Amino acid sequence: MGRPGGAVASFRQLKPGHHVHFYTADGWKKGHITQVHDASASIRWSQGSNEKITNVYDTRNIRFVQS
């Protein structure tokens, strides 16, 4: 599988609540943005029944979910 969704050019494009795909060591996951900073974004996602928060520091590892 290639990269899902649409490209993110800058973290400034992201807003809290946006649904995104992001890349981890286990592959692409889905979550939603909780916080955005100048050079990173925090994403809340679920793994089974556990809620997790992951920080992404590279826009190549985050993609918009396309409807």
C-alpha positions as YAML, in Angstrom:
chain: A
units: angstrom
residues:
- id: 1
  name: MET
  ca: [0.00, 0.00, 0.00]
- id: 2
  name: GLY
  ca: [1.28, 3.45, -0.88]
- id: 3
  name: ARG
  ca: [0.74, 6.61, 1.09]
- id: 4
  name: PRO
  ca: [-2.94, 7.13, 1.90]
- id: 5
  name: GLY
  ca: [-4.82, 10.43, 1.73]
- id: 6
  name: GLY
  ca: [-3.62, 13.86, 0.71]
- id: 7
  name: ALA
  ca: [-0.26, 15.50, 1.35]
- id: 8
  name: VAL
  ca: [0.35, 17.95, 4.20]
- id: 9
  name: ALA
  ca: [2.82, 20.66, 3.16]
- id: 10
  name: SER
  ca: [3.00, 22.45, 6.52]
- id: 11
  name: PHE
  ca: [1.83, 21.87, 10.07]
- id: 12
  name: ARG
  ca: [-0.01, 25.21, 9.75]
- id: 13
  name: GLN
  ca: [-2.54, 23.44, 7.49]
- id: 14
  name: LEU
  ca: [-3.65, 21.26, 10.41]
- id: 15
  name: LYS
  ca: [-6.29, 22.19, 12.98]
- id: 16
  name: PRO
  ca: [-7.42, 20.34, 16.11]
- id: 17
  name: GLY
  ca: [-10.12, 17.84, 15.19]
- id: 18
  name: HIS
  ca: [-8.83, 17.11, 11.65]
- id: 19
  name: HIS
  ca: [-8.78, 13.39, 10.88]
- id: 20
  name: VAL
  ca: [-5.44, 12.21, 9.52]
- id: 21
  name: HIS
  ca: [-3.34, 9.19, 8.60]
- id: 22
  name: PHE
  ca: [0.11, 9.06, 10.20]
- id: 23
  name: TYR
  ca: [3.07, 6.73, 9.82]
- id: 24
  name: THR
  ca: [4.47, 4.59, 12.65]
- id: 25
  name: ALA
  ca: [6.86, 1.64, 12.78]
- id: 26
  name: ASP
  ca: [3.77, -0.57, 12.36]
- id: 27
  name: GLY
  ca: [2.60, 1.25, 9.22]
- id: 28
  name: TRP
  ca: [-0.09, 3.85, 8.56]
- id: 29
  name: LYS
  ca: [-2.63, 4.53, 11.34]
- id: 30
  name: LYS
  ca: [-5.68, 6.81, 11.60]
- id: 31
  name: GLY
  ca: [-6.30, 9.40, 14.28]
- id: 32
  name: HIS
  ca: [-7.26, 13.02, 14.84]
- id: 33
  name: ILE
  ca: [-5.25, 16.12, 15.63]
- id: 34
  name: THR
  ca: [-5.32, 17.31, 19.25]
- id: 35
  name: GLN
  ca: [-2.61, 20.02, 19.17]
- id: 36
  name: VAL
  ca: [-0.59, 21.77, 16.49]
- id: 37
  name: HIS
  ca: [2.77, 23.49, 17.02]
- id: 38
  name: ASP
  ca: [5.16, 25.20, 14.59]
- id: 39
  name: ALA
  ca: [7.15, 22.02, 13.93]
- id: 40
  name: SER
  ca: [4.93, 19.17, 15.19]
- id: 41
  name: ALA
  ca: [1.41, 17.89, 15.73]
- id: 42
  name: SER
  ca: [-0.11, 15.66, 18.42]
- id: 43
  name: ILE
  ca: [-2.46, 12.91, 17.23]
- id: 44
  name: ARG
  ca: [-4.91, 10.92, 19.37]
- id: 45
  name: TRP
  ca: [-5.63, 7.39, 18.15]
- id: 46
  name: SER
  ca: [-6.85, 4.04, 19.45]
- id: 47
  name: GLN
  ca: [-5.07, 0.72, 19.60]
- id: 48
  name: GLY
  ca: [-7.68, -1.79, 20.64]
- id: 49
  name: SER
  ca: [-9.37, -0.26, 23.70]
- id: 50
  name: ASN
  ca: [-6.35, 1.94, 24.56]
- id: 51
  name: GLU
  ca: [-6.26, 5.63, 23.65]
- id: 52
  name: LYS
  ca: [-2.81, 6.88, 22.66]
- id: 53
  name: ILE
  ca: [-1.24, 10.20, 21.75]
- id: 54
  name: THR
  ca: [1.64, 10.35, 19.27]
- id: 55
  name: ASN
  ca: [3.69, 13.37, 18.21]
- id: 56
  name: VAL
  ca: [4.65, 13.74, 14.55]
- id: 57
  name: TYR
  ca: [7.60, 15.96, 13.63]
- id: 58
  name: ASP
  ca: [7.86, 15.38, 9.86]
- id: 59
  name: THR
  ca: [5.05, 16.33, 7.44]
- id: 60
  name: ARG
  ca: [6.00, 13.39, 5.18]
- id: 61
  name: ASN
  ca: [4.63, 11.11, 7.93]
- id: 62
  name: ILE
  ca: [1.17, 12.69, 8.14]
- id: 63
  name: ARG
  ca: [-1.59, 12.76, 5.51]
- id: 64
  name: PHE
  ca: [-5.13, 14.17, 5.32]
- id: 65
  name: VAL
  ca: [-7.95, 11.61, 5.30]
- id: 66
  name: GLN
  ca: [-9.78, 11.98, 1.99]
- id: 67
  name: SER
  ca: [-13.52, 11.30, 1.93]
...
